[in-house]
Structure formats: C-alpha cells, structure tokens
Amino acid sequence: MLQALLDAITSAVKSDQVAKLLDAMGEKEVSVSELMNALGLAHRATFRKNYLVPALDEGWIERTQPDSPRSPTQRYRLTDKGRSWKMRRRN
C-alpha cells in the first residue's frame, strides 16, 4: 500500500499546463502545430516553455526523433508514464 501511495505521489503531474497537454494527446504521434491547435494556443514560444518542455523533462511525452529535436518532421507521443497517467485519470 505504501508503494502504491509513493507511485501516485511521484507520478503526479506538476502543472495544469502539462495535464492539459496530456489530455489533448491521443495515442497517435502528433506535431507541435497539432498540439497547439488542440489546446487553442497560438504563441509557439509560450507553448514550448509552459507545456512541451516540462512534459518532456518530466518524462510524460517523448520525441519520435530524439537525435533530431529541431527536425521539421518531429512528432511527439505519450510515454508509458503518460499513458498510465491518462488511464488513471479516466477512472
């Protein structure tokens, strides 16, 4: 039981913006433009600072091309941690 509590605490999303980003993501790989449209955002720099970078740093999402972070074909997908969080949130 203590382990379950510890897992829940360490898996908590730290910001509302990251939670919104995870909620907007489906099971498919998506581009920055698709994510921004889904969230109704227009300013790319703010999106990156408040949504994308924290989600990447905390391990909720990952790049499809980790060796080319600036690639014009870069897309993002949920990690196992992100999928697990979404499943728990639905229940």
Secondary structure, DSSP 8 states (H G I E B T S, - for coil): -HHHHHHHHHT----HHHHHHHHH--SS-B-HHHHHHHHT---HHHHIIIIIHHHHHTTSEEESSTT-TT-TT--EEE-HHHHHHHHHHH-
